[in-house]
Amino acid sequence: MCAMESNTSLDYGSKESCDNDQHRRAQIRRNKHLHTIDAYRSWSGANSFFAWALPQDDQITLINTLREKNVRVIRIFLATIDNGQAGSRAIAANDIERYRTGSPYTDSDMLTRVDQFIRNIDFYGAGRIKLIIALHDRYSLGCYAYKADSYVSKYGIPTASECSPPNDASKFYSNEQAKTDFVNRLRYLLDHVNPHFVQRWGSLNRVIFSFQIENESQGHMSTFNARWMCDINTQIRSFVNNGVLLSTGGDVDFGLSLRLENFQCSALDLISLHDYTTNEDYSRGKFQEAIQLAQQYGKRVYVEEFGGRGDAEMAQALNRIAATAHQQGLPWLVWQIVPNARSGDYEFFTKDRIAWTAFEHQAYWAQMSSSTFQWPEIWN
């Protein structure tokens, strides 16, 4: 049995866990200068998609706790949020296009609250945490009918209680006027000036790592528009500058996250990988495939969503997928960290001791691992 260098993880004492730790120790010996500023250094992050809708004290707790664990990135979405979302203390908010598509965008409460969250990230994150912001959520397109946005009514998108038939958002991705409406939304958001910094979102590199036009675009659909992702990103590329990046926003599994056309798109900088598998061999193979494609087409790759349901499953996902990711030189973000949320689902925090111990362990080893890619935006 090998001796662990941090608190017990879910697989403490197993041969797999020992082998993983021996690999990590060897990696640190080979990279003994990682404690200095090194852009070829991996990192960890957390999804907390409605963190901006949490009360201020929960936002501050989240940021302080993650900063203390050397977490470098938090990912949020712009979408309608329920009161008490996921059992948390979230305060309800409407998307800017929940009831009406296009200009004038009259519901500015979401932007005010996101602006404040960006300021909190800067202040409480002490310059060590940055944001990934998904500017829309595919699941606002009728997956959950009770909070569908205005594109659903304007373009006649069938709705469902969850992402299953009859919901089919193909009209949104194929209709030229819908593309125009969506690009107008994105340009409006990227040109929005945060009053705390007097700077456009699209250039706010002090706090924002990357934007993505949508979370899991075209997910859970039987048809696919292969040009849509690159077309939209190309149309907004000039609105994202000053070192802020554009990422894909992932898809429903690793295979779909690796669509070749995204690697070939010159407007995109980063390829985001999503999957909720706990199969290490499968994940390792997909990570290696992603790295090869990224090197071929001049992109960078990171694992943006993975996790498990409940304390033990979340710990297992962290000890398997996060560990495999940084062994392959890929940063990662777990789904998802939320203070005061319900237990037994995909949210966790410090009270979920098995998952939190695994998170602490893997977050430590992420920052101590070298990366296949340079991340100067993170280690600046």
ABEGO torsion letter per residue (X at the ends): XBBBABBBBAABGBAAAAAAAAAAAAAAAABAAAABBBABBBBBBBBBAAAAABBAAAAAAAAAAAAAAGBABBBBBBBBBBBGBGGBABBBBBBAAAABBEOBBABAAAAAAAAAAAAAAAAAAGGABBBBBBABBAAABGABAAABBAAAAAAGBBBBABBBOABBAAAAAABAAAAAAAAAAAAAAAABBBAAAGBBAAABAAABABBBABBGBGBGBABBBAAAAAAAAAAAAAABBGGBBBBAGEBABAAAAABAAAAABAABABBBBBBABABAAAAAAAAAAAAAAAAAAGBBBBBABBEBBEAAAAAAAAAAAAAAAAAAGBBBBBOBBBBGBBBGBABBBAABAAAAAAAAAAAAAAAABBBABBBAAABX
